[in-house]
C-alpha cells in the first residue's frame, strides 16, 4: 500500500512540474538524463520505468532529457 501511494505521489509531482515525458510508445516510462557514476562526460538521455526513477535520482540523474537541460544538476 505504501509503495502504491509513493508511486502515485511521484506521478502527481511529475505531472505538476511537466517533466514526465510519457508517450504511447513507452507507457509508464519517462525520459531522464542519465549521468553514469564516475563518467559524467557520458551523460545521455534514457527512457526508464517510473519505478526506476528513485534509484536513478539517488545517484545523480535528473528528470527530463539531457538536451532539455536535464543534466544541469540534481532535482
mmCIF file of the N, C-alpha and C atoms, coordinates in Angstrom:
data_MODEL
# 
_entry.id   MODEL 
# 
loop_
_atom_site.group_PDB 
_atom_site.id 
_atom_site.type_symbol 
_atom_site.label_atom_id 
_atom_site.label_alt_id 
_atom_site.label_comp_id 
_atom_site.label_asym_id 
_atom_site.label_entity_id 
_atom_site.label_seq_id 
_atom_site.pdbx_PDB_ins_code 
_atom_site.Cartn_x 
_atom_site.Cartn_y 
_atom_site.Cartn_z 
_atom_site.occupancy 
_atom_site.B_iso_or_equiv 
_atom_site.pdbx_formal_charge 
_atom_site.auth_seq_id 
_atom_site.auth_comp_id 
_atom_site.auth_asym_id 
_atom_site.auth_atom_id 
_atom_site.pdbx_PDB_model_num 
ATOM 1   N N  . UNK A 1 1  ? 0.816  -1.188 0.000   1.00 0.00 ? 1  UNK A N  1 
ATOM 2   C CA . UNK A 1 1  ? 0.000  0.000  0.000   1.00 0.00 ? 1  UNK A CA 1 
ATOM 3   C C  . UNK A 1 1  ? 0.868  1.264  0.000   1.00 0.00 ? 1  UNK A C  1 
ATOM 4   N N  . UNK A 1 2  ? 1.910  1.283  0.833   1.00 0.00 ? 2  UNK A N  1 
ATOM 5   C CA . UNK A 1 2  ? 2.791  2.449  0.894   1.00 0.00 ? 2  UNK A CA 1 
ATOM 6   C C  . UNK A 1 2  ? 3.501  2.652  -0.439  1.00 0.00 ? 2  UNK A C  1 
ATOM 7   N N  . UNK A 1 3  ? 3.852  1.559  -1.086  1.00 0.00 ? 3  UNK A N  1 
ATOM 8   C CA . UNK A 1 3  ? 4.551  1.646  -2.369  1.00 0.00 ? 3  UNK A CA 1 
ATOM 9   C C  . UNK A 1 3  ? 3.653  2.278  -3.437  1.00 0.00 ? 3  UNK A C  1 
ATOM 10  N N  . UNK A 1 4  ? 2.388  1.868  -3.456  1.00 0.00 ? 4  UNK A N  1 
ATOM 11  C CA . UNK A 1 4  ? 1.442  2.434  -4.423  1.00 0.00 ? 4  UNK A CA 1 
ATOM 12  C C  . UNK A 1 4  ? 1.216  3.911  -4.150  1.00 0.00 ? 4  UNK A C  1 
ATOM 13  N N  . UNK A 1 5  ? 1.119  4.283  -2.880  1.00 0.00 ? 5  UNK A N  1 
ATOM 14  C CA . UNK A 1 5  ? 0.934  5.684  -2.524  1.00 0.00 ? 5  UNK A CA 1 
ATOM 15  C C  . UNK A 1 5  ? 2.149  6.506  -2.935  1.00 0.00 ? 5  UNK A C  1 
ATOM 16  N N  . UNK A 1 6  ? 3.343  5.989  -2.682  1.00 0.00 ? 6  UNK A N  1 
ATOM 17  C CA . UNK A 1 6  ? 4.565  6.699  -3.063  1.00 0.00 ? 6  UNK A CA 1 
ATOM 18  C C  . UNK A 1 6  ? 4.642  6.874  -4.576  1.00 0.00 ? 6  UNK A C  1 
ATOM 19  N N  . UNK A 1 7  ? 4.281  5.851  -5.312  1.00 0.00 ? 7  UNK A N  1 
ATOM 20  C CA . UNK A 1 7  ? 4.295  5.935  -6.775  1.00 0.00 ? 7  UNK A CA 1 
ATOM 21  C C  . UNK A 1 7  ? 3.265  6.950  -7.266  1.00 0.00 ? 7  UNK A C  1 
ATOM 22  N N  . UNK A 1 8  ? 2.092  6.951  -6.654  1.00 0.00 ? 8  UNK A N  1 
ATOM 23  C CA . UNK A 1 8  ? 1.055  7.906  -7.040  1.00 0.00 ? 8  UNK A CA 1 
ATOM 24  C C  . UNK A 1 8  ? 1.505  9.337  -6.766  1.00 0.00 ? 8  UNK A C  1 
ATOM 25  N N  . UNK A 1 9  ? 2.130  9.563  -5.625  1.00 0.00 ? 9  UNK A N  1 
ATOM 26  C CA . UNK A 1 9  ? 2.627  10.898 -5.290  1.00 0.00 ? 9  UNK A CA 1 
ATOM 27  C C  . UNK A 1 9  ? 3.696  11.316 -6.281  1.00 0.00 ? 9  UNK A C  1 
ATOM 28  N N  . UNK A 1 10 ? 4.594  10.417 -6.614  1.00 0.00 ? 10 UNK A N  1 
ATOM 29  C CA . UNK A 1 10 ? 5.650  10.724 -7.576  1.00 0.00 ? 10 UNK A CA 1 
ATOM 30  C C  . UNK A 1 10 ? 5.057  11.099 -8.933  1.00 0.00 ? 10 UNK A C  1 
ATOM 31  N N  . UNK A 1 11 ? 4.085  10.357 -9.386  1.00 0.00 ? 11 UNK A N  1 
ATOM 32  C CA . UNK A 1 11 ? 3.460  10.655 -10.680 1.00 0.00 ? 11 UNK A CA 1 
ATOM 33  C C  . UNK A 1 11 ? 2.759  12.005 -10.670 1.00 0.00 ? 11 UNK A C  1 
ATOM 34  N N  . UNK A 1 12 ? 2.124  12.356 -9.564  1.00 0.00 ? 12 UNK A N  1 
ATOM 35  C CA . UNK A 1 12 ? 1.466  13.656 -9.465  1.00 0.00 ? 12 UNK A CA 1 
ATOM 36  C C  . UNK A 1 12 ? 2.499  14.771 -9.515  1.00 0.00 ? 12 UNK A C  1 
ATOM 37  N N  . UNK A 1 13 ? 3.602  14.602 -8.788  1.00 0.00 ? 13 UNK A N  1 
ATOM 38  C CA . UNK A 1 13 ? 4.663  15.611 -8.796  1.00 0.00 ? 13 UNK A CA 1 
ATOM 39  C C  . UNK A 1 13 ? 5.221  15.781 -10.202 1.00 0.00 ? 13 UNK A C  1 
ATOM 40  N N  . UNK A 1 14 ? 5.466  14.689 -10.880 1.00 0.00 ? 14 UNK A N  1 
ATOM 41  C CA . UNK A 1 14 ? 5.974  14.760 -12.248 1.00 0.00 ? 14 UNK A CA 1 
ATOM 42  C C  . UNK A 1 14 ? 4.992  15.466 -13.164 1.00 0.00 ? 14 UNK A C  1 
ATOM 43  N N  . UNK A 1 15 ? 3.720  15.183 -13.016 1.00 0.00 ? 15 UNK A N  1 
ATOM 44  C CA . UNK A 1 15 ? 2.713  15.818 -13.860 1.00 0.00 ? 15 UNK A CA 1 
ATOM 45  C C  . UNK A 1 15 ? 2.625  17.313 -13.585 1.00 0.00 ? 15 UNK A C  1 
ATOM 46  N N  . UNK A 1 16 ? 2.704  17.687 -12.318 1.00 0.00 ? 16 UNK A N  1 
ATOM 47  C CA . UNK A 1 16 ? 2.608  19.102 -11.956 1.00 0.00 ? 16 UNK A CA 1 
ATOM 48  C C  . UNK A 1 16 ? 3.781  19.888 -12.532 1.00 0.00 ? 16 UNK A C  1 
ATOM 49  N N  . UNK A 1 17 ? 4.970  19.333 -12.448 1.00 0.00 ? 17 UNK A N  1 
ATOM 50  C CA . UNK A 1 17 ? 6.141  20.043 -12.942 1.00 0.00 ? 17 UNK A CA 1 
ATOM 51  C C  . UNK A 1 17 ? 6.362  19.877 -14.439 1.00 0.00 ? 17 UNK A C  1 
ATOM 52  N N  . UNK A 1 18 ? 5.560  19.042 -15.075 1.00 0.00 ? 18 UNK A N  1 
ATOM 53  C CA . UNK A 1 18 ? 5.616  18.907 -16.522 1.00 0.00 ? 18 UNK A CA 1 
ATOM 54  C C  . UNK A 1 18 ? 6.876  18.256 -17.040 1.00 0.00 ? 18 UNK A C  1 
ATOM 55  N N  . UNK A 1 19 ? 7.526  17.432 -16.231 1.00 0.00 ? 19 UNK A N  1 
ATOM 56  C CA . UNK A 1 19 ? 8.765  16.818 -16.688 1.00 0.00 ? 19 UNK A CA 1 
ATOM 57  C C  . UNK A 1 19 ? 8.566  15.385 -17.141 1.00 0.00 ? 19 UNK A C  1 
ATOM 58  N N  . UNK A 1 20 ? 7.401  14.849 -16.929 1.00 0.00 ? 20 UNK A N  1 
ATOM 59  C CA . UNK A 1 20 ? 7.166  13.476 -17.340 1.00 0.00 ? 20 UNK A CA 1 
ATOM 60  C C  . UNK A 1 20 ? 6.978  13.431 -18.847 1.00 0.00 ? 20 UNK A C  1 
ATOM 61  N N  . UNK A 1 21 ? 7.805  12.672 -19.492 1.00 0.00 ? 21 UNK A N  1 
ATOM 62  C CA . UNK A 1 21 ? 7.708  12.513 -20.933 1.00 0.00 ? 21 UNK A CA 1 
ATOM 63  C C  . UNK A 1 21 ? 7.177  11.109 -21.176 1.00 0.00 ? 21 UNK A C  1 
ATOM 64  N N  . UNK A 1 22 ? 5.871  11.004 -21.247 1.00 0.00 ? 22 UNK A N  1 
ATOM 65  C CA . UNK A 1 22 ? 5.225  9.710  -21.411 1.00 0.00 ? 22 UNK A CA 1 
ATOM 66  C C  . UNK A 1 22 ? 4.573  9.691  -22.784 1.00 0.00 ? 22 UNK A C  1 
ATOM 67  N N  . UNK A 1 23 ? 4.806  8.621  -23.511 1.00 0.00 ? 23 UNK A N  1 
ATOM 68  C CA . UNK A 1 23 ? 4.220  8.528  -24.837 1.00 0.00 ? 23 UNK A CA 1 
ATOM 69  C C  . UNK A 1 23 ? 3.545  7.189  -25.023 1.00 0.00 ? 23 UNK A C  1 
ATOM 70  N N  . UNK A 1 24 ? 2.796  7.088  -26.097 1.00 0.00 ? 24 UNK A N  1 
ATOM 71  C CA . UNK A 1 24 ? 2.138  5.819  -26.406 1.00 0.00 ? 24 UNK A CA 1 
ATOM 72  C C  . UNK A 1 24 ? 3.163  4.737  -26.713 1.00 0.00 ? 24 UNK A C  1 
ATOM 73  N N  . UNK A 1 25 ? 4.348  5.153  -27.169 1.00 0.00 ? 25 UNK A N  1 
ATOM 74  C CA . UNK A 1 25 ? 5.407  4.193  -27.484 1.00 0.00 ? 25 UNK A CA 1 
ATOM 75  C C  . UNK A 1 25 ? 6.021  3.577  -26.232 1.00 0.00 ? 25 UNK A C  1 
ATOM 76  N N  . UNK A 1 26 ? 5.952  4.310  -25.114 1.00 0.00 ? 26 UNK A N  1 
ATOM 77  C CA . UNK A 1 26 ? 6.567  3.803  -23.887 1.00 0.00 ? 26 UNK A CA 1 
ATOM 78  C C  . UNK A 1 26 ? 5.696  4.136  -22.680 1.00 0.00 ? 26 UNK A C  1 
ATOM 79  N N  . UNK A 1 27 ? 4.519  3.517  -22.576 1.00 0.00 ? 27 UNK A N  1 
ATOM 80  C CA . UNK A 1 27 ? 3.638  3.811  -21.452 1.00 0.00 ? 27 UNK A CA 1 
ATOM 81  C C  . UNK A 1 27 ? 4.291  3.447  -20.116 1.00 0.00 ? 27 UNK A C  1 
ATOM 82  N N  . UNK A 1 28 ? 4.121  4.326  -19.143 1.00 0.00 ? 28 UNK A N  1 
ATOM 83  C CA . UNK A 1 28 ? 4.685  4.078  -17.827 1.00 0.00 ? 28 UNK A CA 1 
ATOM 84  C C  . UNK A 1 28 ? 6.161  4.392  -17.729 1.00 0.00 ? 28 UNK A C  1 
ATOM 85  N N  . UNK A 1 29 ? 6.714  5.065  -18.725 1.00 0.00 ? 29 UNK A N  1 
ATOM 86  C CA . UNK A 1 29 ? 8.136  5.403  -18.721 1.00 0.00 ? 29 UNK A CA 1 
ATOM 87  C C  . UNK A 1 29 ? 8.326  6.897  -18.927 1.00 0.00 ? 29 UNK A C  1 
ATOM 88  N N  . UNK A 1 30 ? 9.458  7.409  -18.471 1.00 0.00 ? 30 UNK A N  1 
ATOM 89  C CA . UNK A 1 30 ? 9.785  8.812  -18.681 1.00 0.00 ? 30 UNK A CA 1 
ATOM 90  C C  . UNK A 1 30 ? 11.248 8.943  -19.083 1.00 0.00 ? 30 UNK A C  1 
ATOM 91  N N  . UNK A 1 31 ? 11.569 10.077 -19.679 1.00 0.00 ? 31 UNK A N  1 
ATOM 92  C CA . UNK A 1 31 ? 12.953 10.365 -20.042 1.00 0.00 ? 31 UNK A CA 1 
ATOM 93  C C  . UNK A 1 31 ? 13.688 10.944 -18.841 1.00 0.00 ? 31 UNK A C  1 
ATOM 94  N N  . UNK A 1 32 ? 14.910 10.489 -18.663 1.00 0.00 ? 32 UNK A N  1 
ATOM 95  C CA . UNK A 1 32 ? 15.786 11.073 -17.656 1.00 0.00 ? 32 UNK A CA 1 
ATOM 96  C C  . UNK A 1 32 ? 17.144 11.301 -18.289 1.00 0.00 ? 32 UNK A C  1 
ATOM 97  N N  . UNK A 1 33 ? 17.895 12.230 -17.711 1.00 0.00 ? 33 UNK A N  1 
ATOM 98  C CA . UNK A 1 33 ? 19.267 12.445 -18.135 1.00 0.00 ? 33 UNK A CA 1 
ATOM 99  C C  . UNK A 1 33 ? 20.129 11.561 -17.241 1.00 0.00 ? 33 UNK A C  1 
ATOM 100 N N  . UNK A 1 34 ? 20.613 10.475 -17.804 1.00 0.00 ? 34 UNK A N  1 
ATOM 101 C CA . UNK A 1 34 ? 21.423 9.503  -17.063 1.00 0.00 ? 34 UNK A CA 1 
ATOM 102 C C  . UNK A 1 34 ? 22.862 9.963  -17.050 1.00 0.00 ? 34 UNK A C  1 
ATOM 103 N N  . UNK A 1 35 ? 23.391 10.188 -15.849 1.00 0.00 ? 35 UNK A N  1 
ATOM 104 C CA . UNK A 1 35 ? 24.772 10.613 -15.676 1.00 0.00 ? 35 UNK A CA 1 
ATOM 105 C C  . UNK A 1 35 ? 25.503 9.447  -15.017 1.00 0.00 ? 35 UNK A C  1 
ATOM 106 N N  . UNK A 1 36 ? 26.251 8.682  -15.815 1.00 0.00 ? 36 UNK A N  1 
ATOM 107 C CA . UNK A 1 36 ? 26.906 7.496  -15.262 1.00 0.00 ? 36 UNK A CA 1 
ATOM 108 C C  . UNK A 1 36 ? 27.862 7.864  -14.123 1.00 0.00 ? 36 UNK A C  1 
ATOM 109 N N  . UNK A 1 37 ? 27.735 7.191  -12.979 1.00 0.00 ? 37 UNK A N  1 
ATOM 110 C CA . UNK A 1 37 ? 28.654 7.463  -11.872 1.00 0.00 ? 37 UNK A CA 1 
ATOM 111 C C  . UNK A 1 37 ? 30.102 7.273  -12.321 1.00 0.00 ? 37 UNK A C  1 
ATOM 112 N N  . UNK A 1 38 ? 30.930 8.263  -12.050 1.00 0.00 ? 38 UNK A N  1 
ATOM 113 C CA . UNK A 1 38 ? 32.333 8.190  -12.432 1.00 0.00 ? 38 UNK A CA 1 
ATOM 114 C C  . UNK A 1 38 ? 32.615 8.611  -13.855 1.00 0.00 ? 38 UNK A C  1 
ATOM 115 N N  . UNK A 1 39 ? 31.581 8.893  -14.636 1.00 0.00 ? 39 UNK A N  1 
ATOM 116 C CA . UNK A 1 39 ? 31.773 9.278  -16.029 1.00 0.00 ? 39 UNK A CA 1 
ATOM 117 C C  . UNK A 1 39 ? 30.729 10.322 -16.445 1.00 0.00 ? 39 UNK A C  1 
ATOM 118 N N  . UNK A 1 40 ? 30.718 11.490 -15.779 1.00 0.00 ? 40 UNK A N  1 
ATOM 119 C CA . UNK A 1 40 ? 29.684 12.488 -16.088 1.00 0.00 ? 40 UNK A CA 1 
ATOM 120 C C  . UNK A 1 40 ? 29.761 13.031 -17.509 1.00 0.00 ? 40 UNK A C  1 
ATOM 121 N N  . UNK A 1 41 ? 30.891 12.888 -18.167 1.00 0.00 ? 41 UNK A N  1 
ATOM 122 C CA . UNK A 1 41 ? 31.015 13.355 -19.552 1.00 0.00 ? 41 UNK A CA 1 
ATOM 123 C C  . UNK A 1 41 ? 30.169 12.504 -20.501 1.00 0.00 ? 41 UNK A C  1 
ATOM 124 N N  . UNK A 1 42 ? 29.724 11.347 -20.042 1.00 0.00 ? 42 UNK A N  1 
ATOM 125 C CA . UNK A 1 42 ? 28.931 10.449 -20.872 1.00 0.00 ? 42 UNK A CA 1 
ATOM 126 C C  . UNK A 1 42 ? 27.434 10.542 -20.542 1.00 0.00 ? 42 UNK A C  1 
ATOM 127 N N  . UNK A 1 43 ? 26.981 11.701 -20.088 1.00 0.00 ? 43 UNK A N  1 
ATOM 128 C CA . UNK A 1 43 ? 25.558 11.870 -19.785 1.00 0.00 ? 43 UNK A CA 1 
ATOM 129 C C  . UNK A 1 43 ? 24.747 11.692 -21.067 1.00 0.00 ? 43 UNK A C  1 
ATOM 130 N N  . UNK A 1 44 ? 23.642 10.969 -20.950 1.00 0.00 ? 44 UNK A N  1 
ATOM 131 C CA . UNK A 1 44 ? 22.787 10.734 -22.114 1.00 0.00 ? 44 UNK A CA 1 
ATOM 132 C C  . UNK A 1 44 ? 21.355 10.465 -21.651 1.00 0.00 ? 44 UNK A C  1 
ATOM 133 N N  . UNK A 1 45 ? 20.419 10.722 -22.542 1.00 0.00 ? 45 UNK A N  1 
ATOM 134 C CA . UNK A 1 45 ? 19.009 10.544 -22.238 1.00 0.00 ? 45 UNK A CA 1 
ATOM 135 C C  . UNK A 1 45 ? 18.616 9.084  -22.382 1.00 0.00 ? 45 UNK A C  1 
ATOM 136 N N  . UNK A 1 46 ? 17.919 8.584  -21.355 1.00 0.00 ? 46 UNK A N  1 
ATOM 137 C CA . UNK A 1 46 ? 17.367 7.235  -21.422 1.00 0.00 ? 46 UNK A CA 1 
ATOM 138 C C  . UNK A 1 46 ? 15.903 7.301  -21.008 1.00 0.00 ? 46 UNK A C  1 
ATOM 139 N N  . UNK A 1 47 ? 15.132 6.309  -21.402 1.00 0.00 ? 47 UNK A N  1 
ATOM 140 C CA . UNK A 1 47 ? 13.719 6.227  -21.093 1.00 0.00 ? 47 UNK A CA 1 
ATOM 141 C C  . UNK A 1 47 ? 13.540 5.070  -20.125 1.00 0.00 ? 47 UNK A C  1 
ATOM 142 N N  . UNK A 1 48 ? 13.120 5.371  -18.893 1.00 0.00 ? 48 UNK A N  1 
ATOM 143 C CA . UNK A 1 48 ? 13.043 4.341  -17.864 1.00 0.00 ? 48 UNK A CA 1 
ATOM 144 C C  . UNK A 1 48 ? 11.635 4.241  -17.282 1.00 0.00 ? 48 UNK A C  1 
ATOM 145 N N  . UNK A 1 49 ? 11.377 3.125  -16.643 1.00 0.00 ? 49 UNK A N  1 
ATOM 146 C CA . UNK A 1 49 ? 10.123 2.912  -15.937 1.00 0.00 ? 49 UNK A CA 1 
ATOM 147 C C  . UNK A 1 49 ? 10.027 3.905  -14.786 1.00 0.00 ? 49 UNK A C  1 
ATOM 148 N N  . UNK A 1 50 ? 8.810  4.332  -14.464 1.00 0.00 ? 50 UNK A N  1 
ATOM 149 C CA . UNK A 1 50 ? 8.642  5.235  -13.333 1.00 0.00 ? 50 UNK A CA 1 
ATOM 150 C C  . UNK A 1 50 ? 9.129  4.593  -12.040 1.00 0.00 ? 50 UNK A C  1 
ATOM 151 N N  . UNK A 1 51 ? 9.134  3.284  -11.982 1.00 0.00 ? 51 UNK A N  1 
ATOM 152 C CA . UNK A 1 51 ? 9.612  2.585  -10.789 1.00 0.00 ? 51 UNK A CA 1 
ATOM 153 C C  . UNK A 1 51 ? 11.124 2.711  -10.615 1.00 0.00 ? 51 UNK A C  1 
ATOM 154 N N  . UNK A 1 52 ? 11.841 3.002  -11.685 1.00 0.00 ? 52 UNK A N  1 
ATOM 155 C CA . UNK A 1 52 ? 13.296 3.120  -11.611 1.00 0.00 ? 52 UNK A CA 1 
ATOM 156 C C  . UNK A 1 52 ? 13.762 4.531  -11.263 1.00 0.00 ? 52 UNK A C  1 
ATOM 157 N N  . UNK A 1 53 ? 12.843 5.483  -11.244 1.00 0.00 ? 53 UNK A N  1 
ATOM 158 C CA . UNK A 1 53 ? 13.225 6.876  -11.014 1.00 0.00 ? 53 UNK A CA 1 
ATOM 159 C C  . UNK A 1 53 ? 13.967 7.079  -9.692  1.00 0.00 ? 53 UNK A C  1 
ATOM 160 N N  . UNK A 1 54 ? 13.453 6.581  -8.558  1.00 0.00 ? 54 UNK A N  1 
ATOM 161 C CA . UNK A 1 54 ? 14.163 6.841  -7.303  1.00 0.00 ? 54 UNK A CA 1 
ATOM 162 C C  . UNK A 1 54 ? 15.629 6.381  -7.313  1.00 0.00 ? 54 UNK A C  1 
ATOM 163 N N  . UNK A 1 55 ? 15.891 5.235  -7.895  1.00 0.00 ? 55 UNK A N  1 
ATOM 164 C CA . UNK A 1 55 ? 17.269 4.738  -7.945  1.00 0.00 ? 55 UNK A CA 1 
ATOM 165 C C  . UNK A 1 55 ? 18.149 5.639  -8.807  1.00 0.00 ? 55 UNK A C  1 
ATOM 166 N N  . UNK A 1 56 ? 17.606 6.104  -9.920  1.00 0.00 ? 56 UNK A N  1 
ATOM 167 C CA . UNK A 1 56 ? 18.385 6.982  -10.798 1.00 0.00 ? 56 UNK A CA 1 
ATOM 168 C C  . UNK A 1 56 ? 18.628 8.343  -10.148 1.00 0.00 ? 56 UNK A C  1 
ATOM 169 N N  . UNK A 1 57 ? 17.609 8.902  -9.513  1.00 0.00 ? 57 UNK A N  1 
ATOM 170 C CA . UNK A 1 57 ? 17.789 10.189 -8.844  1.00 0.00 ? 57 UNK A CA 1 
ATOM 171 C C  . UNK A 1 57 ? 18.792 10.075 -7.704  1.00 0.00 ? 57 UNK A C  1 
ATOM 172 N N  . UNK A 1 58 ? 18.814 8.917  -7.051  1.00 0.00 ? 58 UNK A N  1 
ATOM 173 C CA . UNK A 1 58 ? 19.733 8.714  -5.918  1.00 0.00 ? 58 UNK A CA 1 
ATOM 174 C C  . UNK A 1 58 ? 21.192 8.775  -6.333  1.00 0.00 ? 58 UNK A C  1 
ATOM 175 N N  . UNK A 1 59 ? 21.501 8.438  -7.588  1.00 0.00 ? 59 UNK A N  1 
ATOM 176 C CA . UNK A 1 59 ? 22.913 8.510  -7.987  1.00 0.00 ? 59 UNK A CA 1 
ATOM 177 C C  . UNK A 1 59 ? 23.214 9.699  -8.898  1.00 0.00 ? 59 UNK A C  1 
ATOM 178 N N  . UNK A 1 60 ? 22.300 10.681 -8.912  1.00 0.00 ? 60 UNK A N  1 
ATOM 179 C CA . UNK A 1 60 ? 22.617 11.937 -9.568  1.00 0.00 ? 60 UNK A CA 1 
ATOM 180 C C  . UNK A 1 60 ? 21.977 12.198 -10.916 1.00 0.00 ? 60 UNK A C  1 
ATOM 181 N N  . UNK A 1 61 ? 21.188 11.258 -11.433 1.00 0.00 ? 61 UNK A N  1 
ATOM 182 C CA . UNK A 1 61 ? 20.485 11.517 -12.689 1.00 0.00 ? 61 UNK A CA 1 
ATOM 183 C C  . UNK A 1 61 ? 19.424 12.587 -12.446 1.00 0.00 ? 61 UNK A C  1 
ATOM 184 N N  . UNK A 1 62 ? 18.945 13.191 -13.530 1.00 0.00 ? 62 UNK A N  1 
ATOM 185 C CA . UNK A 1 62 ? 17.931 14.236 -13.408 1.00 0.00 ? 62 UNK A CA 1 
ATOM 186 C C  . UNK A 1 62 ? 16.758 13.934 -14.321 1.00 0.00 ? 62 UNK A C  1 
ATOM 187 N N  . UNK A 1 63 ? 15.612 14.504 -14.001 1.00 0.00 ? 63 UNK A N  1 
ATOM 188 C CA . UNK A 1 63 ? 14.410 14.296 -14.796 1.00 0.00 ? 63 UNK A CA 1 
ATOM 189 C C  . UNK A 1 63 ? 14.484 15.118 -16.077 1.00 0.00 ? 63 UNK A C  1 
ATOM 190 N N  . UNK A 1 64 ? 13.917 14.583 -17.131 1.00 0.00 ? 64 UNK A N  1 
ATOM 191 C CA . UNK A 1 64 ? 13.924 15.252 -18.427 1.00 0.00 ? 64 UNK A CA 1 
ATOM 192 C C  . UNK A 1 64 ? 15.113 14.805 -19.250 1.00 0.00 ? 64 UNK A C  1 
ATOM 193 N N  . UNK A 1 65 ? 15.095 15.153 -20.520 1.00 0.00 ? 65 UNK A N  1 
ATOM 194 C CA . UNK A 1 65 ? 16.210 14.762 -21.386 1.00 0.00 ? 65 UNK A CA 1 
ATOM 195 C C  . UNK A 1 65 ? 17.422 15.635 -21.143 1.00 0.00 ? 65 UNK A C  1 
ATOM 196 N N  . UNK A 1 66 ? 18.575 15.142 -21.466 1.00 0.00 ? 66 UNK A N  1 
ATOM 197 C CA . UNK A 1 66 ? 19.806 15.920 -21.317 1.00 0.00 ? 66 UNK A CA 1 
ATOM 198 C C  . UNK A 1 66 ? 19.763 17.153 -22.213 1.00 0.00 ? 66 UNK A C  1 
ATOM 199 N N  . UNK A 1 67 ? 19.145 17.033 -23.385 1.00 0.00 ? 67 UNK A N  1 
ATOM 200 C CA . UNK A 1 67 ? 19.029 18.148 -24.316 1.00 0.00 ? 67 UNK A CA 1 
ATOM 201 C C  . UNK A 1 67 ? 18.148 19.275 -23.794 1.00 0.00 ? 67 UNK A C  1 
ATOM 202 N N  . UNK A 1 68 ? 17.226 18.940 -22.893 1.00 0.00 ? 68 UNK A N  1 
ATOM 203 C CA . UNK A 1 68 ? 16.309 19.936 -22.333 1.00 0.00 ? 68 UNK A CA 1 
ATOM 204 C C  . UNK A 1 68 ? 16.848 20.552 -21.051 1.00 0.00 ? 68 UNK A C  1 
ATOM 205 N N  . UNK A 1 69 ? 18.116 20.332 -20.776 1.00 0.00 ? 69 UNK A N  1 
ATOM 206 C CA . UNK A 1 69 ? 18.695 20.877 -19.554 1.00 0.00 ? 69 UNK A CA 1 
ATOM 207 C C  . UNK A 1 69 ? 18.593 19.933 -18.387 1.00 0.00 ? 69 UNK A C  1 
ATOM 208 N N  . UNK A 1 70 ? 18.155 18.692 -18.622 1.00 0.00 ? 70 UNK A N  1 
ATOM 209 C CA . UNK A 1 70 ? 18.028 17.729 -17.539 1.00 0.00 ? 70 UNK A CA 1 
ATOM 210 C C  . UNK A 1 70 ? 19.338 17.394 -16.875 1.00 0.00 ? 70 UNK A C  1 
ATOM 211 N N  . UNK A 1 71 ? 20.451 17.647 -17.534 1.00 0.00 ? 71 UNK A N  1 
ATOM 212 C CA . UNK A 1 71 ? 21.747 17.333 -16.962 1.00 0.00 ? 71 UNK A CA 1 
ATOM 213 C C  . UNK A 1 71 ? 22.355 18.462 -16.170 1.00 0.00 ? 71 UNK A C  1 
ATOM 214 N N  . UNK A 1 72 ? 21.573 19.486 -15.875 1.00 0.00 ? 72 UNK A N  1 
ATOM 215 C CA . UNK A 1 72 ? 22.106 20.664 -15.211 1.00 0.00 ? 72 UNK A CA 1 
ATOM 216 C C  . UNK A 1 72 ? 22.324 20.532 -13.725 1.00 0.00 ? 72 UNK A C  1 
ATOM 217 N N  . UNK A 1 73 ? 21.925 19.452 -13.116 1.00 0.00 ? 73 UNK A N  1 
ATOM 218 C CA . UNK A 1 73 ? 22.130 19.296 -11.685 1.00 0.00 ? 73 UNK A CA 1 
ATOM 219 C C  . UNK A 1 73 ? 21.008 18.481 -11.078 1.00 0.00 ? 73 UNK A C  1 
ATOM 220 N N  . UNK A 1 74 ? 21.146 18.198 -9.794  1.00 0.00 ? 74 UNK A N  1 
ATOM 221 C CA . UNK A 1 74 ? 20.145 17.366 -9.139  1.00 0.00 ? 74 UNK A CA 1 
ATOM 222 C C  . UNK A 1 74 ? 18.803 18.053 -9.025  1.00 0.00 ? 74 UNK A C  1 
ATOM 223 N N  . UNK A 1 75 ? 17.762 17.246 -8.962  1.00 0.00 ? 75 UNK A N  1 
ATOM 224 C CA . UNK A 1 75 ? 16.392 17.758 -8.856  1.00 0.00 ? 75 UNK A CA 1 
ATOM 225 C C  . UNK A 1 75 ? 16.128 18.110 -7.415  1.00 0.00 ? 75 UNK A C  1 
# 
